[in-house]
Amino acid sequence: MWKDPIVEEVRKHRREIELECNGNYSLLFARAKEIEKSFKGRLVSKTSKKRTKEKSKVTA
């Protein structure tokens, strides 16, 4: 089976962070939020936009 080096790197870092948090998922989540803040400019957030009905413009 082919292994993706990027996926392997992500998994490696995840295991390291899990070890730092001793399996405490509350601490793990808090740690993830800290890391997220350090990359704030690189993250994409989905903004909710209320959809409005637009009348289609049909040209003949």
Chimera marker file (.cmm) of the C-alpha trace (Angstrom):
<marker_set name="trace">
<marker id="1" x="0.000" y="0.000" z="0.000" r="1" g="1" b="0" radius="0.5"/>
<marker id="2" x="1.287" y="3.447" z="-0.950" r="1" g="1" b="0" radius="0.5"/>
<marker id="3" x="1.902" y="5.851" z="1.923" r="1" g="1" b="0" radius="0.5"/>
<marker id="4" x="1.398" y="9.557" z="1.524" r="1" g="1" b="0" radius="0.5"/>
<marker id="5" x="4.314" y="11.404" z="3.168" r="1" g="1" b="0" radius="0.5"/>
<marker id="6" x="2.113" y="14.380" z="4.075" r="1" g="1" b="0" radius="0.5"/>
<marker id="7" x="-0.448" y="12.152" z="5.801" r="1" g="1" b="0" radius="0.5"/>
<marker id="8" x="2.359" y="10.370" z="7.635" r="1" g="1" b="0" radius="0.5"/>
<marker id="9" x="3.778" y="13.684" z="8.840" r="1" g="1" b="0" radius="0.5"/>
<marker id="10" x="0.368" y="14.847" z="10.091" r="1" g="1" b="0" radius="0.5"/>
<marker id="11" x="-0.122" y="11.553" z="11.933" r="1" g="1" b="0" radius="0.5"/>
<marker id="12" x="3.351" y="11.842" z="13.477" r="1" g="1" b="0" radius="0.5"/>
<marker id="13" x="2.606" y="15.310" z="14.831" r="1" g="1" b="0" radius="0.5"/>
<marker id="14" x="-0.801" y="14.174" z="16.080" r="1" g="1" b="0" radius="0.5"/>
<marker id="15" x="0.806" y="11.333" z="18.038" r="1" g="1" b="0" radius="0.5"/>
<marker id="16" x="3.357" y="13.742" z="19.535" r="1" g="1" b="0" radius="0.5"/>
<marker id="17" x="0.608" y="16.101" z="20.683" r="1" g="1" b="0" radius="0.5"/>
<marker id="18" x="-1.416" y="13.184" z="22.101" r="1" g="1" b="0" radius="0.5"/>
<marker id="19" x="1.623" y="12.131" z="24.139" r="1" g="1" b="0" radius="0.5"/>
<marker id="20" x="2.076" y="15.686" z="25.433" r="1" g="1" b="0" radius="0.5"/>
<marker id="21" x="-1.557" y="15.667" z="26.607" r="1" g="1" b="0" radius="0.5"/>
<marker id="22" x="-1.408" y="12.170" z="28.159" r="1" g="1" b="0" radius="0.5"/>
<marker id="23" x="-4.613" y="11.116" z="26.407" r="1" g="1" b="0" radius="0.5"/>
<marker id="24" x="-6.615" y="13.930" z="28.063" r="1" g="1" b="0" radius="0.5"/>
<marker id="25" x="-8.912" y="15.048" z="25.255" r="1" g="1" b="0" radius="0.5"/>
<marker id="26" x="-9.906" y="18.300" z="26.985" r="1" g="1" b="0" radius="0.5"/>
<marker id="27" x="-6.245" y="19.228" z="27.133" r="1" g="1" b="0" radius="0.5"/>
<marker id="28" x="-5.766" y="17.991" z="23.571" r="1" g="1" b="0" radius="0.5"/>
<marker id="29" x="-8.588" y="20.231" z="22.341" r="1" g="1" b="0" radius="0.5"/>
<marker id="30" x="-7.169" y="23.228" z="24.226" r="1" g="1" b="0" radius="0.5"/>
<marker id="31" x="-3.742" y="22.519" z="22.703" r="1" g="1" b="0" radius="0.5"/>
<marker id="32" x="-5.283" y="22.332" z="19.225" r="1" g="1" b="0" radius="0.5"/>
<marker id="33" x="-6.952" y="25.713" z="19.734" r="1" g="1" b="0" radius="0.5"/>
<marker id="34" x="-3.585" y="27.206" z="20.794" r="1" g="1" b="0" radius="0.5"/>
<marker id="35" x="-1.937" y="25.859" z="17.657" r="1" g="1" b="0" radius="0.5"/>
<marker id="36" x="-4.842" y="27.120" z="15.560" r="1" g="1" b="0" radius="0.5"/>
<marker id="37" x="-4.332" y="30.660" z="16.910" r="1" g="1" b="0" radius="0.5"/>
<marker id="38" x="-0.694" y="30.616" z="15.830" r="1" g="1" b="0" radius="0.5"/>
<marker id="39" x="-1.788" y="29.875" z="12.239" r="1" g="1" b="0" radius="0.5"/>
<marker id="40" x="-4.774" y="32.228" z="12.188" r="1" g="1" b="0" radius="0.5"/>
<marker id="41" x="-3.706" y="33.916" z="8.959" r="1" g="1" b="0" radius="0.5"/>
<marker id="42" x="-3.446" y="30.571" z="7.165" r="1" g="1" b="0" radius="0.5"/>
<marker id="43" x="-6.814" y="29.123" z="8.191" r="1" g="1" b="0" radius="0.5"/>
<marker id="44" x="-9.977" y="29.359" z="6.162" r="1" g="1" b="0" radius="0.5"/>
<marker id="45" x="-13.269" y="29.863" z="7.910" r="1" g="1" b="0" radius="0.5"/>
<marker id="46" x="-16.610" y="29.356" z="6.337" r="1" g="1" b="0" radius="0.5"/>
<marker id="47" x="-18.741" y="32.428" z="6.742" r="1" g="1" b="0" radius="0.5"/>
<marker id="48" x="-22.434" y="31.898" z="6.637" r="1" g="1" b="0" radius="0.5"/>
<marker id="49" x="-24.201" y="33.972" z="4.069" r="1" g="1" b="0" radius="0.5"/>
<marker id="50" x="-27.923" y="34.170" z="3.974" r="1" g="1" b="0" radius="0.5"/>
<marker id="51" x="-29.089" y="33.290" z="0.534" r="1" g="1" b="0" radius="0.5"/>
<marker id="52" x="-31.548" y="35.535" z="-1.177" r="1" g="1" b="0" radius="0.5"/>
<marker id="53" x="-33.787" y="34.554" z="-3.990" r="1" g="1" b="0" radius="0.5"/>
<marker id="54" x="-32.693" y="36.188" z="-7.170" r="1" g="1" b="0" radius="0.5"/>
<marker id="55" x="-34.862" y="36.396" z="-10.195" r="1" g="1" b="0" radius="0.5"/>
<marker id="56" x="-33.103" y="34.889" z="-13.138" r="1" g="1" b="0" radius="0.5"/>
<marker id="57" x="-32.519" y="37.205" z="-16.017" r="1" g="1" b="0" radius="0.5"/>
<marker id="58" x="-33.553" y="35.407" z="-19.149" r="1" g="1" b="0" radius="0.5"/>
<marker id="59" x="-32.785" y="37.141" z="-22.386" r="1" g="1" b="0" radius="0.5"/>
<marker id="60" x="-34.595" y="36.179" z="-25.518" r="1" g="1" b="0" radius="0.5"/>
<link id1="1" id2="2" r="1" g="1" b="0" radius="0.2"/>
<link id1="2" id2="3" r="1" g="1" b="0" radius="0.2"/>
<link id1="3" id2="4" r="1" g="1" b="0" radius="0.2"/>
<link id1="4" id2="5" r="1" g="1" b="0" radius="0.2"/>
<link id1="5" id2="6" r="1" g="1" b="0" radius="0.2"/>
<link id1="6" id2="7" r="1" g="1" b="0" radius="0.2"/>
<link id1="7" id2="8" r="1" g="1" b="0" radius="0.2"/>
<link id1="8" id2="9" r="1" g="1" b="0" radius="0.2"/>
<link id1="9" id2="10" r="1" g="1" b="0" radius="0.2"/>
<link id1="10" id2="11" r="1" g="1" b="0" radius="0.2"/>
<link id1="11" id2="12" r="1" g="1" b="0" radius="0.2"/>
<link id1="12" id2="13" r="1" g="1" b="0" radius="0.2"/>
<link id1="13" id2="14" r="1" g="1" b="0" radius="0.2"/>
<link id1="14" id2="15" r="1" g="1" b="0" radius="0.2"/>
<link id1="15" id2="16" r="1" g="1" b="0" radius="0.2"/>
<link id1="16" id2="17" r="1" g="1" b="0" radius="0.2"/>
<link id1="17" id2="18" r="1" g="1" b="0" radius="0.2"/>
<link id1="18" id2="19" r="1" g="1" b="0" radius="0.2"/>
<link id1="19" id2="20" r="1" g="1" b="0" radius="0.2"/>
<link id1="20" id2="21" r="1" g="1" b="0" radius="0.2"/>
<link id1="21" id2="22" r="1" g="1" b="0" radius="0.2"/>
<link id1="22" id2="23" r="1" g="1" b="0" radius="0.2"/>
<link id1="23" id2="24" r="1" g="1" b="0" radius="0.2"/>
<link id1="24" id2="25" r="1" g="1" b="0" radius="0.2"/>
<link id1="25" id2="26" r="1" g="1" b="0" radius="0.2"/>
<link id1="26" id2="27" r="1" g="1" b="0" radius="0.2"/>
<link id1="27" id2="28" r="1" g="1" b="0" radius="0.2"/>
<link id1="28" id2="29" r="1" g="1" b="0" radius="0.2"/>
<link id1="29" id2="30" r="1" g="1" b="0" radius="0.2"/>
<link id1="30" id2="31" r="1" g="1" b="0" radius="0.2"/>
<link id1="31" id2="32" r="1" g="1" b="0" radius="0.2"/>
<link id1="32" id2="33" r="1" g="1" b="0" radius="0.2"/>
<link id1="33" id2="34" r="1" g="1" b="0" radius="0.2"/>
<link id1="34" id2="35" r="1" g="1" b="0" radius="0.2"/>
<link id1="35" id2="36" r="1" g="1" b="0" radius="0.2"/>
<link id1="36" id2="37" r="1" g="1" b="0" radius="0.2"/>
<link id1="37" id2="38" r="1" g="1" b="0" radius="0.2"/>
<link id1="38" id2="39" r="1" g="1" b="0" radius="0.2"/>
<link id1="39" id2="40" r="1" g="1" b="0" radius="0.2"/>
<link id1="40" id2="41" r="1" g="1" b="0" radius="0.2"/>
<link id1="41" id2="42" r="1" g="1" b="0" radius="0.2"/>
<link id1="42" id2="43" r="1" g="1" b="0" radius="0.2"/>
<link id1="43" id2="44" r="1" g="1" b="0" radius="0.2"/>
<link id1="44" id2="45" r="1" g="1" b="0" radius="0.2"/>
<link id1="45" id2="46" r="1" g="1" b="0" radius="0.2"/>
<link id1="46" id2="47" r="1" g="1" b="0" radius="0.2"/>
<link id1="47" id2="48" r="1" g="1" b="0" radius="0.2"/>
<link id1="48" id2="49" r="1" g="1" b="0" radius="0.2"/>
<link id1="49" id2="50" r="1" g="1" b="0" radius="0.2"/>
<link id1="50" id2="51" r="1" g="1" b="0" radius="0.2"/>
<link id1="51" id2="52" r="1" g="1" b="0" radius="0.2"/>
<link id1="52" id2="53" r="1" g="1" b="0" radius="0.2"/>
<link id1="53" id2="54" r="1" g="1" b="0" radius="0.2"/>
<link id1="54" id2="55" r="1" g="1" b="0" radius="0.2"/>
<link id1="55" id2="56" r="1" g="1" b="0" radius="0.2"/>
<link id1="56" id2="57" r="1" g="1" b="0" radius="0.2"/>
<link id1="57" id2="58" r="1" g="1" b="0" radius="0.2"/>
<link id1="58" id2="59" r="1" g="1" b="0" radius="0.2"/>
<link id1="59" id2="60" r="1" g="1" b="0" radius="0.2"/>
</marker_set>
